[in-house]
Amino acid sequence: SRFVQRIRRRYADELKLLPPGLPDTLTLTALVQRLRDGGRELPSALRVTRQLCLERLACLDIETGASLEQVTAGMTDLAECSLELALAQALADVEAVHGAPMDRDGRRIEFWIGGMGKLGARELNVSSDIDLIYVYEDEGETQGPQPLSAHEFFDRIAKRLYALIGEITDDGFVFRMDLALRPNGNSGPTVASLPM
């Protein structure tokens, strides 16, 4: 496969960072951390992790006869791991400027990423995009020096998630992201509160 050959040439030094066997959430999260410890920023570390995961899954599929369920589990774990790490980074980035979003009672407003389609069914293949919906718990406002409404805050989180996962860089992308399955489709807001 030319695709696998390209990955092996470009990421020859990084390939050894992924332990043998089927990649799972723990090994992929550890790989992202190793890449970051080696000097890569999170967007690059996530993209390189994808490339190494794809190389591994191709080898397991062709050389060892890995099952479809194993391949889709590896891709789904990659998506879930990437989303968790990207969300933590997005929250830290936006909160550093605007503070944490709080409801009327002074409680932190929670945010969830819902996986739909193949992601929700844990059936991602190596070319799947990820269908997502973003939901935040309640209305409120941030408590930082530049306050935002909860909706504005979480809309910025959504944009930051796209930058971390969906944008194409020199290392490619992590996943194409599709938000069309949200409550009002492409005509509705990117993020929705539970009351909405």
N, C-alpha and C positions, 0 to 999 in steps of 0.2 A: 504494500500500500504506500503510495507516494505521501499520503497524508501522515501516516505513522512515521515514515522516513523523515519528513520535514520536522515533526515534533522532536524526534530523536536527535536530529542535527542541531536544531535551535536550542533545545533545553537539555543538552547532554549532561551538564553539571547538576541539574535539578532532578533528573530522573531517579537518582539514587535516594532522594529524600522521601519518596513514597514507598513504604514497606511493602513486601510481597503480599499477594493475595487480593481479594476483592476489596476495593475501597469502600469504606463506610464513613458514617458521620464523624466518628472519633479520629480515624486516621486522616481524613480530609481536613478537619479542623486543626489537627496537629501540623499538617503539611503547610497550611496557610500561615500558621505561627512561625514555622521554621523559615519560610520564605521571607516573612517580615523581619525576623531576627537577622536574616542575611542582607537586609537593607531595602527590600521592596516595600512600597506603600501598599495599603490594602487593595486598591483596585487592580494593581499589577499582580499581587499575590493570588487574588481570586482567579484571575484570568489564566495565570500559569498553572494553578491547581486544576482548572478545567482541562487544559491541554494534557497534563500528565494523567488525569483521570481517563480522558478519552483514549490515550495511548494504551493504558493498562486494560481498559475494557475491550478494546479491539484485540489485544493479545489474548486475553482470557477467552474471548468469543471464538477466535480462529484457532488458537493453538491448544486450548484445553477444553473446548466445547462448552463454555459457560452457558447456562440456560438463559432464556429471555428474561425470566424473573430476576436472575442475578444482575444482568446488565441494567434492567430498568430500576432495580433497587439501588445500584451504584449511582445512576444519574439522578434519581430522586434524592438520595442522600446528599449529593453534590448541591442540588438546588436548595434543600433545606438548610444545610450548613452555610451556604453562601448568603442566603436571606437572613439568617440569624446574625452572622458577623456584620453584614452590611447594615442591618437595622441598628445594631449596637453602635456602629460608627456614625450613622446618620443622626441618631438621637444625641450622641455626644457632641457632634458638630453644631447642630441647631441649638441645643440647650446652652452651649458655651456663649452664644450671642443673645438668646432670648429667654433663657431660664426654662424650668420645667413647666409643663401645662398642668394647671390645677383646676379642680371643679369648684363649685360654690362653697363646699364644705372643707376646702383646703386639702383634698385628697388628690394625689397624682392621677391624671387621666391615662388610662391604658390604651394601647394601640395594638391591633392585630392584623396580621397578614393571612388572608385566607387563600389556600391553594385550590384552584378549580381544575376541571378537565383532567388531563393526564397527571398533573402534579398532585391533585387531590386524590386521585386513584392510585398514586405511587406507581405509575406506568410510563414515566418519561423515557423516551429513547434518546439516542445521541443527537438527533436533530430537532427535538421538541423545543417549542417555546414554552414559557410558563404563563399560565392564565392566573391572574391574581385579583383579589379585591382587598381594599384597605378599609378598615373600620376602626373608629376610635369611640371610646366609651360614652363620653358626654360632652356637653359644651362647657366652656370655661376660658381661661386666659393664662398666659405664661407669667411668671413672676420675676423675670429678669429686667435688665436696664432698658431693653427695647421690647415691650410687651406686644404679644400677638394674640389674636383669638385662637382657640383650640383648632378651629378649622384651618386658619392660615398656617399655624405651626405644623399640623400634620400634612398639609399640602406641600410644605417645604421638605418634610421627611420623604414624601413620595418622590419628589424631584431628585432628592439626594440619593434615594435608592436606585433610581434609574441611572444616575451618573455612575454609581458604584458597580452596577451589575449589567445594565443594558447598553451603555455607550461602547462604541468600537474604538479601541486604542491600538497601539503597536502590537499588543499581545492578544488582540481579538476582543471578544466579549465573553461574559460569563453565561448569560442566557438572554435571548430575546424575550421581552416582557410584553404581555398583552393584558390590558385592563378593560377590554370591551365587555366582559361578563359582569361588570359591576351593576348595581341596581337599575340605573337608567342608561346603561350602555355608554357609548362615546359622547352622548349629549349631556350626561350628568356629571357631577363633580367627581374628581379623581378619588377623593376620600369622603367617607360618609360616617356620620355619628350613628350610634345605635338608635336614638330617637328618629333620625331621618329615615 
